[in-house]
Each structure stands twice: as C-alpha cells, then as structure tokens.
Amino acid sequence: MKRIALFAFFLSCHLAVYSQTDSLSFSFGKKDGAHPKTYILTGKITAKESGEPLQGVGVHVDGLFTGVSTDRFGTYFLQVAPGEHRVVFRHVSNVPIFTTILLYENGVVNLAMVEKSYELEGVVVLSEEPDRNVRNPITGVTKLTTTELRAIPAFLGEADIFKGLQLLPGVSSVGEGTSGINVRGAKADQNLLLMNEALVLSSNHALGFLSGFNTDVTEIFTLYKGNLPANFGGRAGSALNILMRPGSKESWQGQVGLGTSNAKILLEGPVVTDKVSLILGGRLSNVNWLLGQARDLDVQNSRLNFYDGYIGLSWDLGKGQVLEANTLVTGDEFQFADQFGYDWANRISSLKYKGVVSENISVSALVADGNFDNAFFDPEGVDAARVENGMRYQQGKFSAVWADDILALTAGVEGVYYKGKPEQMLPFDEASGVEQVQVGKERGIEFSGFLTMEYELGKNTGFVAGLRYSTYSQLAPDTVYQYKENAPISADEIIGEKVYSSGKIKSYSGLEPRFSLRQNLNPTLSVKLSYARLFQYIQSISNTFGPTPIDLWQLSTTYIPPQRSDNFSLGIFKNSKDNSWEYSIDAFYRTSQNQVEYRDFAQIFLNPHMETELVFGQGEAYGAEFLIKKNLGKVTGWLAYTYSRSFFTSESMFEDEQINGNEQFPSNYDKPHEVNFILSRKMYPRGLFNLAVNYSTGRPVSAVNASYILNGGLVVPDYSSRNKYRIPDYFRVDISYTVEKVFSKKGDSLNFGIYNLFGRKNAYSVFWKKDGDSQQLRPYRLAILGSIFPSISYSIQFGGDND
C-alpha cells in the first residue's frame, strides 16, 4: 500500500515551465572595404557538463537555406555571405542557443550546450533539428535518442531499443517472445544491425524480450526503412545503426541500478584528462525469483540468466582526429524445467579512426571482429544431447567525405569475411547414449564499393544519389552435392558430390543503385520519392514462425542464391506551429527475389545439404505509414498507424519445391493494421508520466479445417492452405511513472511501471489438440504474457565534478 500511495502522490503533481537561453553576439572583421562572396564559419560544439563533443547539433542560418549538422567530433563548417546573420544551434537533448554573428572575415564560434533538465521541461521527442523530417531528402529515416527511449513504458522497467522501435510506424514483430523486428514487411533477418557501423549478427536477451544493448551506454539509434545510404549494405530490408556514447573526459562518475529484471552498473571517466576517456557498463539478470512465483511447477523449476558488458575507449588525437575501441559481450542461458534449454553468446569488438583532413575532407576507417555462438539441449534420458553452432566474422571499412554547403560526396570500400563454425551434436553428460556428430559449415567473403552524392539544387529541391557494387564468393573447403537434372533438389535426388579443397566455389555480384528526391512545396511541406536496390548474401534459417536466438546463419552457396530487393517509397511531410507538430504519410512498395521459406517439417540442424529443406520464391510487400507527432509542450508523444501487407509466392515447377501450390500467401509476419499511441506528460516537480497503447492485427496461421479418424483410432488433421487464417488481434496498454532526484540531489531515478495494464491474454500462437476424450482436434490459445507485469527500478549517480 505504501508503494501505491507513493505512486499516486507522484502522479498527482503538475508540470513546470521551460525557458530558453538568451541570444549571444559575435563579431568578426569590419564591414568597410571589399569582401569576397562568402566567408567560412566553423567551430566545435560540446556538452557543458562533460566537455564531450556533440554530434547532430543542427546549425541553421535564419533567412537562408544554409544549414548543417555537427559531425562525431562536434565540429561544423559553413560557407556564409558577409553580413549580419542570426544562427541557431539546436540539439535534441540540450537547450538551443541563439546567436547574432557579424561576419566580415572567417570566424570561429565554439559553444558549450547545457543539457535540458527534467525539472524545467517536458520530454522533447525531436530526434534531429526541428525541420529535418521535412528537409531530409531520404525517406523512411527514424532516429531515437536514449532520452526519448526512456520516456516509453518498458517491459519489466528496462528501456529497450527494439521494443521502442516497434512503437514507430512501419516497425513490428511476429509476437512477444521472438527476437528481431520486421520493417515494412521484410523478414527479421533482412535487417542490418550495426554498432558504430560494426556488424552485429544477433543481440537479444530473454528469448527476445530484451535487447543486448544497455541504454546506459548508447546514444543515438538510426533506422533506415528500405532506402539505405550506399555506405550501408548486405541486407535486403533495412539498417539500424546504434551509436555508443563515449565516456566523460572531465571527471570520473557513474551510476548503479536495481530493477525487476536486472542489476546494472555504469562507470566512466578520463584515463588522460581531456584526451582519453573510458566507459564501462554491465547488466546481470535477476528474474529467476519471478519464475519461482509461478503456479506451474515446471515454470518454478525453470531458470533464465543473462548478462551483458560494454567497454569503450576514446582517444582525442588532436586536430580533429579520434580513435575509438569498443567491445560488447552478451550471454544467455534458459532451461525449461528438465525438458529442454537454450544458450547463446555474442561478442563484437571494433577499432575505428575518424579524422578531418582539411576544411572539406574527412576520412574514417573501421576494423571489427565478431563471434556468435548458440546451442540448444535436451538434458534428460539416454538421448540427452547438446547441439552447437555459430559464426565468426571479420569486417573492414574505409570511407572519405568531401563536403561544402550544397554538395557532399562519400566514397569507400567494405569487406566482410564469414567463417561458419562446424555444427555438432554432443552427449549432454556421461549418462547420455548419443554419439558425437559434426557437420561442416560454409565460408564466404563479401566485398563492396560505394559512392554517394548529396546535392542541394536550391532552396526547395535536394537529392541523394548513390551506387553500391557488391560481390560475394563462397570459399573452400567444402563439399557440394550434385543433383539429378530436371528434378527437384532433394535428398532423394543426390547423385554425387564434388569436394573443393581450395579457391572459390561460387560467386555472385550486383549493382545496387539508390536514389532519393525531396521537393519542398513551401518551407514546412515537402514531397519525397526514393528507390533502392539491395543484395543479401547471408540469411537466418529457422523452422519456427518467428526468429529465435538459436537460428542458423546460412551463407549463399551454389544452390542458395543471394536475396535481392527493390524498394520504392513516396511520402508527404508537414510541420506546423514552429515545428512543434509533425505530420507524415509515407507509402512503400517492395519486391524481393530468392526469398527463403521452408518446406513442411524442415530439418535444419545437422543437415549437410541445407538446400534440400528450402524453398525460394518472390516476396512482395506494400503499405503506408501515417504519423502525427507532438514535439514540444507539457504533453508530447505520437499517434502512428501502419497499413502493411507482406506475401510470398514459390516459383518452382516441381511440386516438392512448391508452397501452397505456387499460389501467393501471407507471410508469417503479415499484420495489416497496427496502431501505436505514445503520450508523455511532465509532472511537477521532477516526474514524468508515460502511456503506451498498442493494437495490431493477429498474425497468419495455418489451421485445421477437419480431422479424420483412421482404423485404430489415429486422428489425421486436414490443414488449410498456408496462413489462411489469423490468430486473435493484439491489444496492450502500458504505463510508467519516473521521478528524478528522489533521495539524492546528485541525481537518482525511481521508475514504476505496469506492462499489460489490463492483463489481456494476447495470443502468441494457436495450436490444436484432442478435446478430452473426444477424437476431435480443437484450437487452443497460447499466451506468453497473459497477465499484468508490474515493475520497479531505482538508479543513483555518483562521482562527477560536484562531488
């Protein structure tokens, strides 16, 4: 009762008032005399509290079309005509700065921005400069900051990047308890996941309920839905780049926290003051006590453990040069009673250099190493066994940028080497009668070169044109099976095999053009058109309706060609009331070739000829995204509606390689209607109330139309065509309340949350079984989270300049 009373007290408070900074004045040179056509205005923007450079600060000259954003080092570069100008500096997490600049020679303006205080304002859901959604020529770009993410009610009180993205238009998932996201009708494995541009194959906790990225060490999340810049490639759907934040270079500080799902710690500070910074973050699960509260004995005897750790080092080498080293490690273990279990682990390490060569040229270089391992096991009986697989990979990337106020050119190269780990089945313990079995996996190498041009044709028109050329080769050693001609590819049609001991086995390549155009109809209204072709040479293989942490990563081979998609988008974007409100309608259409589906009862583990279990065909997706978003004021948030359809059609002439008789059918993740409503209200004096409402159409399923009883009482089900029916619609309401500086003036945070406020038993799946003594098969609903999930978490900061 005390907790409820405390929560009610915080909820009854009111919102404080927000105020802006005064204008600053700078003067360079004298007005008298002859002047060139333009002068250069440059400088560096930092955070006042930490001294860290701020990326993504919008620098705009009032009355002109000129405007840029600061780079990773906080620097900006503008070419401006001589005279008096009003220049505004804006950043999502900091108070804007308004300046008056008299520019009659080259000038340098360095500024320190003050972080917005919860005590002064409501949550601002801007992700870039206020009118960037209208001015950016690329459609389907969504950005979230860690601050914005924490304003969304979260499962078990832990802010999560993937759950937050699912509340935005065009993003969904197959269901609760599955990993990954589906973007604009694309499969989950068609999403490119990057950490500071380093490739990440898998990162999730608790069977997909949480991601492996700790929001305490993240900064900005950028999602490209369909139209990827040419410097990103390797997936046929979307790209999500997660930027990790650098540690403080000024003082040692950190925080510790304890919540319903995990305990965590953060430590950051200067190794060398103003030069080298370190940041460390870690989380450890504490959810097993929740399993012990369940009524089901099997659930009580189950266990779920996870951890993650991140370390980042940043060296300021001077003269606009920075070197960064990062490592993320994650691990999970889940066992359901004594029946079955999974475990998986992931590590990504990268070293990145970025430097300014001249006023117009900057370069960056990246090397990364990744390792992914997963396993499932059966711990009981003489057949107790453990099946393991994984992937190791190395990545290298180099790019250079030349830019002025109207033109930017980016060029570079990228390569990834994949080495599949042998898949093996091992005896679980000494009592197991299982013999060890091993199946070799493929190796491959992917190279690409890219070139992008971003050009402003004038005040109202801008476009981005890019071209990426990618090539992939499967490498020896490997054994390639040979199949009978004019016959389906199946295990029964194998007539021989060819062993490759060295060299290339099979190669693929292709051009990937990208194009985006923006036309402003007025300063607050624009129309955008885009197209992108994408190739994908690696895919996730799963025999379940949704992705899981133990899915196999399969490289392209002689019989498994790369996927190719063509993505189109047309949108209208509108802002009003000084960019306080955003409105958008964005329609999309995509087709994909060589998309992978699975034969019924596919055997994907320990299979030396995976191609015999796969079906290839054409995917098609189309729809529209509608968004109304309020960025400023006491109450902020958004209302998003997505209409999205996704279909698959097999194309083989052989019946064994057909699904649904080559008739088009809905994909497992086809959810036509999805509505998300997010509301945040600042409460007096330091509180924030958040509400999230989510509705979506149920996913497709193949249902039992009838059942037949054979001699001996055997019941044989007669299934419908593939995905003809749907499970019940999904509906969920979440709330949370956060209050700052509860017990500590230095800084602490207390969060209360309720996930699934109305305790709705949303269907995860539908299955059929005999109804008691009856011989008839009847449908039953399986709900993973069919009850209310309250949560509480508390974190406190320590250290810093004020200690």
Order of alpha helices (4+ residues) and beta strands (2+ residues): alpha-beta-beta-beta-beta-beta-beta-beta-beta-beta-alpha-beta-alpha-alpha-beta-beta-beta-beta-beta-beta-beta-beta-beta-beta-beta-alpha-alpha-beta-beta-beta-beta-beta-beta-beta-beta-beta-beta-beta-beta-beta-beta-beta-beta-beta-beta-beta-beta-beta-beta-beta-beta-beta-beta-beta-beta-beta-beta-beta
